[in-house]
């Protein structure tokens, strides 16, 4: 869980300091946002490829090696002389960091009994929720006062702590099912798995069309200060924390389908409030709170449903889900970036970003409802 927090904040930190990166590196806000977009493109390819290449590596060594690379990359980022070098470091880090989330989820499946898998996977994903609840507000606070280089150095230090904890606590001798060509072809023929991967892409595309540019959007639409934007990040994360803790408690009884349906409905409701309340900070903050309740649970529920849909190919399916998560980030941040750039010529571009996000999530909700027809056994719950 702590490793997910470290890798998550390493990947998402630019979201909370776009202004500082833009000013410090002499690039536009949109170009700074490409640190997320291009990193996501590398991650979407890297997750399944690295899962295949490393499927026979012992999990303790694999997770420790991944976090070690994240630590080195963030220390190097703190010293990057210009935008091109920083982008190159992030792309190299992303190629390796793509391993952590799916392998962490797969490792949990090796440690806990099947009946506890849902709540345990949700708990591990608490790390990503804490990125938004604690990490991104802290990034915004530190970057606005001490600069983005201090942020990257701090993430490097946290990565070293995570590495030490993995070395201390993670059991030895954990091996997953090796991934080969037949694993990928089997997943490609599994209609439920394919649909679940599409759902992940739509859910994340909708969120990142707005989330990547949350702070500058608040500034453009409401005049919110960096500290106010940090408070909104914190609100989003705290509500996400409540959402995932609730999901952890109810998923074993409700089932992953029902929990996923509830979470995605909250996501759509929150983005709707944000979009229709554009320009009014209290209304938009309320929308963020509802949105956060949903975001906290959707990723872990997708992982649980995928593991249940193809238990023997869990490492591969979870890696593909991580890949689609980053495809969604690239699609969302890319489309949001185009609209954000157009907003400088007409404010409608800023407002349209919320409605584009709603469209993606509405499609995801429809796909979840359809997925029940394909599900069988425990997956249909």
N, C-alpha and C positions, 0 to 999 in steps of 0.2 A: 504494500500500500504506500509506504514511504517512497519507494522507488518510482511508483507511478506519479507521485507528487513532484519528485525531482525532474523526471523526464518531461512531465506535462508542463511545468513552469519553464523549463529550458526551451520548449517548443513554442509556447504561447506568450512568452515575455514581451516580444515586440508589440503585441496588441495593446498593452497597457502603457507603452512609452513611444508611440508613433511620433508624437510631437518632438520629443527629445532626440530621437534617432534622426528625424528629418532635419532638425536644426544642426545637430552635431556633425552629420555626415554631408550636409549640403544637398539634400535630395528632397523631392516632394513627398507629401503624405502618402500619395498613391504608391510611389516607388518604395517607401518604407514598408508599406503593406505587402509588397511583393516578397518580403522576407518570409511572410506567412505562406503566401500563394506558392512560390517556388519550392519552399521547404515541404509543403504538403504534396506537391507533385512527386518529389523524391521519395517521400514516405509512402505514397500509395503504391509505387513500384517496389520499394525496398521491403515492405512488410512481407509479402508472399515469397519474394526471392530469397530473403535472408532466412525465412522460416524453412525453406527447402534446403538451403545450403548448410544450416546449422541444426537440422532436426536430430542428428545423432550426437550432438554435444551435450554433455551433462549440464543440467539446468542451473545448478549453483554457479558453475564457471561461466555459463553463458550470460546470466543476469549480472553477475559481477563485472564481466568484461564490458558489457554494454554501458553500465553506469560509469565505469572508468573512462570510456571514450567521451561520454557526456561531460564529465568533469574537466578533462583536458580541453575539449572544444570550447567550453565556457570561459576558462581562463584565457585561452587564445583570443576569444571574441573581445574580452576586455582590453586587449592590446591591439586590436585591428586598426590599421592606419586609415582605412577608407571603406566606402560602401562595398566595392567589389570584393575586397578581402573578407569582410564580414559575411557577405552573401556566400562566398565559397566555403568558409568555415561552417556555416549553418547547413549547407547542402551536404557536406561530408558528415556532420553530426547526425543529420536527419536519416541518412542512409543506414546508420548503425542503430540509432535510437528507435527506428521502426520495429526493432526486435522486442523491446521491453514489454509493452502492454500486452500483446498476444501471448508472449511466453510466460508472463506473470499469471495471466488467466489460466493458461494451460497447466502451469505448475500447481496452482490451487487444486485443480482436478486430480492431481496425483497425491495430494496431501489429505484431503477431506473426503468423507464418504459421500456417495451420490445424493443422498437425501439432504445434505447440507450444502450442495454445490451452488444453488441459487443465491442463498444469503452470503456465502463466502466470496463468490465472484463479485457480488454487489459491494461487499466490504472492501475488497481490493480496489475497486473503482472509486471508492471514497477518496483516494489520492487525487484523482482528477477533479473531483468536486472541491477539494481543499485548495487546489490551484486557483480556482476562481474565488472561493470564499476568503482565503488568506493570501495566497501568492500574488495574484494580480493587483489587489489593492496595495500590497506592500511594494510591489514593483513600481506602481504609479507614484507612491509616496516618495520612495528612495530616488527614483529617476528625476522627479521634479525638483529635488533638493540637492542631490549629489551627482547626478548624471548617469547615463546608461552604462558606462563602463563599470561603475561600482555595482550595478545590478548584476552584470554578467560575472563579476568576480565573486559576488555573494552566492550565485547559483552554483559556481564551481565548488565553493566551500561546502554547500549543502550536499552536493553530489558525493564529496569525499565522506561525509557522515553516513549517507545512504550505503555507500560501498562497504564501510566498516560494519554496519548493521547486518548487511547481507552475509558478509563473511562470518559473522558471529552466530547468526540465528538460523540461516537457511540450511535444511538437512542436506547431507551429501547423498550421492547415488540416485538422483532423480533423472530418469530418462523417459521421454515421451515416445509415442509411436512414430517411427521414421516416416518422413514425407517423401513420396516418389510420384512418378507421373500418373500412376493409377489413382492416387489420392485426389489429384486435381481433376482428372476426368470424372471420377465418381461424384465429386462435389458439383461439377458443371452439369451433370445429369439430374441432380437433386433439385427439383423445381422449388421446393420450400427454401432451401439454402439460397438459391439465386434471388428469390423474392425478398428474403430477409436482407441480403446485401444491398438490394435496391432501396429498401426502406431506410437503411443506415445512410446511404448517400443522400436521399431526399431530406432526412431529418437534419443532417449536419449542414447541407447546402443552405437550408433555410436559416439556420442559426447564424452561420458565418457571413451571410450577406449583410447582417447588421453587426454581429458581435465583433468582427475584426476592426470595425470603425466606430465602436461604441463611444469612446471618449471624444473624438473630434465631432461625431454626430451630435452628441449632447451639447457641445460647445456651439455648433452651427445653429441648431434648432432652438436652444433654450438659453444660450450664453453661459452654460455651466462652467465653473472653474475646474482645474485639474483635481482639486481636493473633492469637489462635488462628484466628479466622474469616478474618483476612487471609491467614494461612498456608494455609488451605484454598483460598481463592481463587487463591493463587499455585500451589498444587499442581494445581488444576484447569486453570489456564492453561498451566503448563509441560507437562502431559500433552497438552493441546490442541495446543501447539506441536509436540510430537513427532508427534502424529497428523497434522497438516496437512503437516509436512515429509515424513512417510512417504508420505502420499497424493500429494504433488507428485512424488515419485520413482517411484511405481508406477502412476499413473493412465494414462500414455501406453501402458504395456504391458498392464496388467490391464483397462483400460477403466473408464469412470465407473460402469457398473452394478455390477460386482463390488466396486469400491472403496466405493461407497455402501452396498452390502449389508453389508460388513464394518464400516463405521463405525456404521451404525444398530444392528447386533448388539452392538457394544461399548457403545453408548449404553444399550440395554436392560439389558445385563448390569450396568453400573455403577449404574443406578437401582435394580435389583433388590437389589444388595448394600446400597445406602444404605437401602432400605425395610426389608429384613429385619434389618438391623443397627442400626435406630433406637435411640438411647440409648447406643451404644458408639462413642465418638469415633474410635478407631483403625479400626474396621470401616467406619464411615461415610466416613472419609477415604480408605480403600482403594476404596470404591465411587465416590467423586468422581474418583479417579485413572483408573479404567477409563472412567467416563462422559466425562471430559475427552479421552481418546484418541479417542473417537468424535465428540465435538462438533466437534473441530478440522477434520474433513474433510467433514461432511455438507453444509454450505451451498455450498461450492465445487463439490462433485460435482453438486448439484442444478443449479447454474448451467451447468456443462459439459453436462449431459444436455439441458437446455432449449435451449441454443444449438445443439446438434446436432440436436434434434428440429425446430427451425424456424429455420434459419440466417438467412433473410432478414428475420425479425422478432425478432432477438436482443435489441435494445434494449427492445422492448415485453414480450417474454416474461420477461426478467430483471427488468424493473420490476414485472411482476405477481408474480414470485417474491418480490421484496422486499416487496411488499404483503402476500402471504400469510405471509411471515416475521413481519410485525408483527401480522397477524391472530392468528397463533399466540401471539405475546407477550401480546396482549390477552386471549385465551381462557385461556392458562396462568396469567398473573398474576391475572386476575379470579377464576378458580376457586380458585387457591391462596390468594388473599386471603380468600375466604369461609371456607375451611377453617381458615386461620390465626386468623381472628377467633373461630371456634367452639372452637379449641384452648384459649382462655383459660377456657372453661367445662368442657372435657373434653380431656385430653391426646391422645385418639384422633384429634382433628382434625389435630394436627401430624403424627402418623404416617400418617394417610390421604393426606396430600399426596403422599408418595412412591408410593403404590399408584395414585393417579390418574395420576401421571406415567408409570408403567409401562404403564398401559392405552393412553394416547395413543401411546407409542412402539411398542408391540406392533402396533397398527393400522397404523402407518407401515411397519413391517417387512413386514407382510402385503401392503400396497399396493405396495411395491418389488418383491416377488416377482411379483405380478400384472403389474406394468408391463413385465416382460420379454416378455410375450405381445404387447403392443402395439408394442414397439420393433422397429425394422428397421435394417439396416445397422450403422454404427458405434455407434448408440445402444444396441444390444442387447448390446454387449460388457460 
